Amino acid sequence: MNLTPWNEIARAGTWIAMSGQSVNLTEADLDRIVAGFAADDPDGAPLVFGHPTVDAPAYGWVSGLRREGDRLVAAFRDVPEAVKALVDAGRYRNVSVKLTPDKGRLVHVGLLGATPRPSRGFRRSNSRRATASPSNFPAEET
């Protein structure tokens, strides 16, 4: 995974949550997520496979977060080479984010593999860029 310095993880718009409900994400929401982010937070946002339960490991951490237009972009740190190789090989082509119910904090960034996304029109990651918009926004707390 040749992560670029900033990787698209979400986009303003209306999306379908894992619960099946419609979720509207605005640029103001993206700004609130950025404002609520702290890179040194010990409970910071991990990079994970899918949308795991509470005992799954982290495969990296969000080290920076900012809004670029209608997109939320993240920088990552501590991503193992084995995870990078899986993304490079196309095993995880998309990402999805989990937010708190008030959409004020990023809980995690999930790498998505074989399960099709309910929403279409997102860029996929490839060997040069690991950027994609989320396919759904789970609205439950961890």
C-alpha positions as CSV (number, residue, x, y, z in Angstrom):
1,M,0.0,0.0,0.0
2,N,1.8,3.0,-1.2
3,L,-0.1,5.4,1.1
4,T,-0.1,8.9,-0.1
5,P,0.5,11.5,2.5
6,W,-3.3,12.1,2.7
7,N,-5.9,9.4,1.8
8,E,-9.5,10.0,1.1
9,I,-11.7,8.2,3.7
10,A,-15.1,9.9,3.5
11,R,-17.1,12.3,1.4
12,A,-19.9,14.7,2.1
13,G,-23.2,13.3,0.8
14,T,-26.0,11.0,1.7
15,W,-25.0,7.4,2.4
16,I,-26.5,4.1,3.6
17,A,-25.4,3.1,7.1
18,M,-24.8,-0.6,8.0
19,S,-28.2,-0.4,9.8
20,G,-29.8,0.4,6.4
21,Q,-30.8,3.9,7.3
22,S,-29.8,7.0,5.3
23,V,-27.1,9.2,6.8
24,N,-26.4,12.7,5.6
25,L,-22.8,13.9,6.0
26,T,-22.1,17.6,5.4
27,E,-18.9,19.6,5.1
28,A,-19.8,21.0,8.5
29,D,-19.8,17.4,9.9
30,L,-16.4,16.8,8.3
31,D,-15.1,19.9,10.0
32,R,-16.5,18.7,13.4
33,I,-14.8,15.3,12.9
34,V,-11.5,17.1,12.2
35,A,-11.9,19.4,15.2
36,G,-12.6,16.4,17.4
37,F,-9.5,14.5,16.2
38,A,-6.3,14.3,18.4
39,A,-3.4,12.3,17.0
40,D,-2.1,11.6,20.5
41,D,-5.4,10.3,21.8
42,P,-4.7,6.9,23.3
43,D,-8.2,5.8,22.1
44,G,-7.5,7.2,18.7
45,A,-8.9,6.0,15.4
46,P,-7.4,2.6,14.3
47,L,-7.1,1.2,10.8
48,V,-9.0,-2.1,10.9
49,F,-10.3,-4.9,8.7
50,G,-14.0,-4.4,8.0
51,H,-16.0,-3.1,11.0
52,P,-14.8,-5.3,13.9
53,T,-16.0,-5.9,17.4
54,V,-14.2,-4.6,20.5
55,D,-11.4,-7.2,20.6
56,A,-10.0,-6.9,17.0
57,P,-6.5,-5.7,16.6
58,A,-5.5,-2.4,15.0
59,Y,-3.5,-2.5,11.8
60,G,-2.4,1.1,11.9
61,W,-3.6,4.4,13.3
62,V,-4.9,7.6,11.9
63,S,-2.1,10.2,12.5
64,G,-3.7,13.2,10.8
65,L,-7.1,14.2,9.6
66,R,-8.3,17.2,7.6
67,R,-11.0,18.3,5.1
68,E,-10.2,19.0,1.5
69,G,-13.3,20.4,-0.1
70,D,-16.1,17.8,0.3
71,R,-13.7,15.0,1.3
72,L,-12.3,13.9,4.6
73,V,-8.7,12.7,4.2
74,A,-6.4,10.9,6.7
75,A,-2.8,10.1,7.2
76,F,-1.8,6.8,8.7
77,R,1.1,5.5,10.8
78,D,2.3,2.1,11.9
79,V,0.7,0.1,9.1
80,P,2.5,-3.3,8.9
81,E,4.1,-4.3,5.6
82,A,1.8,-7.4,5.4
83,V,-1.3,-5.1,5.4
84,K,0.3,-2.9,2.8
85,A,0.9,-5.9,0.6
86,L,-2.8,-7.0,0.9
87,V,-4.0,-3.6,-0.3
88,D,-1.4,-3.5,-3.0
89,A,-2.6,-6.9,-4.2
90,G,-6.2,-5.6,-4.4
91,R,-7.5,-7.6,-1.5
92,Y,-8.9,-4.5,0.2
93,R,-10.0,-2.0,-2.4
94,N,-12.3,0.3,-0.4
95,V,-12.6,1.9,3.0
96,S,-15.5,2.7,5.3
97,V,-15.5,4.8,8.4
98,K,-17.3,4.4,11.7
99,L,-18.4,7.6,13.4
100,T,-20.0,8.3,16.8
101,P,-23.8,8.8,16.6
102,D,-23.4,12.6,16.6
103,K,-20.9,12.4,13.7
104,G,-18.4,14.3,15.9
105,R,-15.6,11.7,16.1
106,L,-14.0,9.2,13.9
107,V,-14.1,5.8,15.6
108,H,-12.2,3.7,13.0
109,V,-11.3,3.4,9.3
110,G,-12.2,0.0,8.0
111,L,-10.5,-1.7,5.0
112,L,-13.2,-3.4,3.0
113,G,-12.7,-6.5,0.9
114,A,-15.1,-8.9,-0.8
115,T,-18.5,-7.6,0.4
116,P,-20.0,-5.3,-2.2
117,R,-20.7,-1.8,-1.0
118,P,-24.4,-0.7,-0.9
119,S,-23.4,2.7,-2.4
120,R,-21.5,3.1,-5.6
121,G,-19.4,5.8,-7.2
122,F,-16.3,5.7,-5.0
123,R,-12.7,5.6,-6.1
124,R,-11.0,2.4,-5.3
125,S,-7.6,2.0,-3.9
126,N,-4.8,0.5,-6.0
127,S,-1.1,-0.2,-5.7
128,R,-0.3,3.5,-5.9
129,R,-3.1,5.0,-3.9
130,A,-5.1,3.7,-1.0
131,T,-7.9,6.2,-1.3
132,A,-11.6,5.5,-1.4
133,S,-14.7,7.0,0.1
134,P,-16.7,5.1,2.6
135,S,-19.6,2.9,1.6
136,N,-21.5,3.1,4.9
137,F,-21.4,4.9,8.2
138,P,-22.2,2.7,11.2
139,A,-23.9,4.9,13.7
140,E,-23.4,2.9,16.9
141,E,-20.9,3.5,19.7
142,T,-18.1,1.1,20.4
